[in-house]
Amino acid sequence: MAVPFLSIVIPTYNRRDALVELINSIFTQDAFDETIEIVVSDNCSTDGTCEAIKALSTMRLKYIRRERNMGADDNFLCAIEDASGIYVKLHNDNKPFMPGALRQILEELNNNSPSILLTTNGARYLHTRAVARTMDELVEIVSYNCTWLSAICFLKSVWLSIKDKNEGKSTFLIQTYFLFRMMEFAPFAILNNRKLFSDIIPVEPKGGYNLFMVFGKNYLDLLWLEVDGKQLSHKSFYREKNRVLFRYILPMQLRIERNPHQFVTDLRDSTKFLAKHYAAIYRLLYEIMYFLKKAIYLMKKHVSVDMKR
């Protein structure tokens, strides 16, 4: 059997209905043929995922069920290892392909042969299309969107060049660790920011992580490794540090506080985090809040005096 050109790799756990909808959205793509392989790595689901996927089984769907729940990181690693394709596209198990999406991905890969393709699905603040040949350019064109699993597609041969594939474990961002390592070996990434995938299928919130720890510390720690390795400039690091705070962490905190039932994300220690990692900004915000509170107090006091008159 010929080696597939593209493996679409889907780690999953207890998301049977969303997973089936995703797989069907790939099957019905006009560009889906014998050069495409779907790899589902089931982390020992208990919701009937096995039976549902076996009912869909074709030669182009590789389903691997783990004998035990091995944790998200190890399931993710095994999923990539099980992929046979020249290119590997990572994908969330609840993000269906829109019509024509697969064709656009294949055109980018066939026409340009990048080592990395980033499909950021219409993310805010990004160009529709861009190219990066250095870490500085990569961080500039994709920013914190490089943490999204479904954005990342790469040559498997480049991934195999990574010596220590376990270093990114326990960060919740092992995919980003891989991305940064691959840019060292083969620095040619293309950004395609067109809308290719449907909105996330609603699923029960599960897992959970600390927003500030993952994006304000772990993500920045991964970037700092690139600074230490002379791959990323200090200027790009600090620009991204501010971007991730104002464009992602603080807006996401507000979303979570407004809709707590939709998230299991941990918001503890936000004040300590800001004071430690964003000391200057924290002091500025504190002074602004102090000024506003004082202004409101004086206004109320002034209105009270006027009313007594």
Buried (B, 14 or more C-beta within 10 A) or exposed (E): EEEBBBBBBBBBBBBBBBBBBBBEBBBEBEBBEEBBBBBBBBBBBEEEBBEBBEEBEEEBBBBBBBEEBBEBBBBBBBBBBBBBBBBBBBBBBBBBBBEEBBBBBBEBBEEEEBBBBBBBBEBEEBEEEBEBEBBBBBBBBBBBBBBBBBBBBBBBEBBEEBEEBEBBBEBBBBBBBBBBBBBBBBBBBBBBBBEBBBEEBEBEEEEEBBBBBBBBBBBBEBBBBBBEEEBBBEEBBEBBBEBBBEBBBBEBBEEBEEEEEEBEBBBEEBEEBBBEBBEEBBEEEEEEEEEEEEEEEEEEEEEEEEEEE
